Amino acid sequence: MRYYIADLHFCHENLNTRMDCRGFESGEAMNEYMIAQWNSRVRKRDEVVILGDFCISKKGEAANAILERLNGRKYLIIGNHDYFIANKQFDPSRFEWITHYREINDNNRKVILCHYPVMCYNGQYRRNAKGEPKTYMLYGHVHNTYDEYLIDEFQRQTRASTRPVLGKAGTEETVSIPCQMINCFCMFSDYVPLTLDEWIEVDRKRRASMKRESDC
């Protein structure tokens, strides 16, 4: 099974009272809860793609110790706070790969992986024979800040737009754009890594709620 999650920010105690306001009594309590939530879902042979900002500590030993306790095979998309990867004490073999950007296949769907949201991503217009989106862009970085609301507005405008294409009969048709950008922010899943299908459903419900709030 393959899972995804973003912006865990292990060892980032300030997030309990600032920006995310996670509310844990300490950084240690936050770390322990996130480890428990991760291991409640992930098993030894499962794969987890971390979409950046895994650990705020600059000490490689801190990241090593946390990774040792997390189940599964781990993959890292580098975030702007992943300072530990430059530390000599960090063991990069704890990840299957470490990169800034990657495109993978997940059950016949292309998945674009980047810490930062990519507005015009590769395969954005593609649909399958059923008319369903064939490509999903998974990102992190913005947490649940105002930037996420700007991204949501961008997606709404893009999905409401149309573009001309050449139909099977050789005539021009107008189709909508299936913009599918999903913020895999850890707090949206209570710090549990989720499958692509689970993130699609979480994202659908969350964005519907965002629209209701904006309509009030």
N, C-alpha and C positions, 0 to 999 in steps of 0.2 A: 504494500500500500504506500502511496506517496502523499505526503502532506506538505502544507505551506504555512508560514507564519512570518510576521515582520515586527521589528522594533521592540523586541523584548527588553532591551536595555538592562541586562543584568548588572548589578552593582551600582546602579544609578539612583541613589537614595533620594535625591532632590525631586524626582518625579512623583514622589508620594505627596508632596505639598505644592509643586509647581507644574505648570502646563497640563500634564495628564491628571494630576491630583488623584493618584492611585489609592491613597488612603491606608497603606500598610503602616504599621507602627515603626518599622525600620527597614533599611535596605536588606538586612538578612532575612527578615520575615517575607519580604517581597520575593527574594531569590528562592526561598524554600517553597513558597506557594507555586511559583512558576515551574519549578522542577517537578513538583507533585502533579500539576495539571498536565504537563508534557507527558510524563510517564503513565498517566492514567489512560492515555490513548495510544501512544507510540510503543511498538514492540521492537525486539532486537533487529529483525530483518526489514523493518519499515524504513522508508526514506523520508527525510524532512529537509525541505529547502527553506533556508532562513533568508528572508529578503532584506538583510542589512540591519545594522545596529543591534548586534547580538549582545555585546558586552561593552560597557563604557570604560572599564578599567584598562589602563595602559600596561598592566602587568600580565605577561603571558601566562604566569602560573595561575592567576585567578581564572582566566578563560579555560585553561587546561582542566582545572579542578571541576568547573561546572560542566564542561563537555563530557568528562568522565562519568558523571552521574546521569546524563541524559541518554535515554534509550534511542536506538535506531542508527541508521547511516545518515550522516549530516552533510549538507552542502551549503556553502555560504556565498550569497551575493553581497559584496562589500558595501557597507554603509559609511556615512561620513563620520560616525563615532566608533568605528571598529579599529581603534588605535592598537589594540593588542597584537594584531597580525604583524606589526613591524618590530615587536619585541623579540629579542633573541631567545627568551625562555619559552615562547609559544611554540607548540608542536603542531605544525600545519597538517600532519598526517591524520589528525583527528577529524578533518573534513575530507570527503571524497574529492571535492574540488573547491577552489576559491577563485571567484572572478567578479568583475563588475557587471557583466551582462551576459545573458545566455538565452537561447531559444531551444525549447525542448518539446517533445510530444507527450501528451497525456490523454490516453484513450481516443486517439484519432483527432485530437485537437492540438493546435499549436499554442504553446504558452510562452509569452514574452516575459522574461524575468529581469527586473531592474529595481534597485532601491528607490530610484526616483520615478515619478509618474511620467510616462512617455505619451504625449498627446496624440501624435501621429505615428503609430507603431506599425511594424511590418505585418501585413495580413489583415489590417483593420476592416477592409471591405468584404472579406471573403465569407461566404455562407456555404453550407453543405446542400445536398439535394433536397432536404426538407426545409430549407430556408433558415436553418439555425446558424448562429455564429460559429466559425471554424477557428477563430483565434481569440485568445484572452490575454490581456496585459495585467500582470500582477505586480503590485508596487507596495511601497511603504513610505517612510520618511515624513509624511505630513501628519501622522497620528490622527487626531480628531480635531484639528485646528481649523481656522477659517479657510486655509488653503484647500482643505478637503471639500468645503462647500463650493469653492470656485471650480474645482475639478468636477463636482457633481453638476454644476450649472453648464459646464462645457459639454459634458456627456449628454445632457438633456437637449441642448441645442444641436449637437451633432446628430443624435438619433432622430431628431425632428427634421433634419435636412435630407434632401434627396439628391441623387446624381443620375445622369443618363448612362445606360449601358446598352450594348447590342444584344437583343434577345435571340432565342433559338431560331425564330423565323426570319432573322435578319433585319428585324425592325427595331427601332429604338424604344427602350422601356425606361421607366423611371423607378429607381429602387431607393429604399432608405439605407442609412449607414448603420451597421450593427456595432456601434462603439461599445466595447466591453472592457472597461478598466476597473479592477477590483483592488481595493485597499485592504491588505491582509493584516492590518493593525491588530496586535495581540489582544487588546482590550475588547475588540469586537467579538472575540471567541472565548472570552474569559481565560485567555492565555493557553488555550488548547490548540495545537496544530490541526488544521482541517484539510480535507481533500478538496480538489478543484470543485467538484459538484456541491460540496457543503459550503464552500466560499461563495459560489454562485447564488445559492439560496439565501445565505446570510446577507450578501450584498443586495439582493433584490428586496428583501424585507426592510433593510436599513434605509435604502434610498427611497422607498415608498414612504417611510416614516419621515425622512427629511423633507419630502415634498409636502406632506401634510402640515409639518411645522412651518414651512415657508409660506403656505397658503393662509395661515392664521393671521 
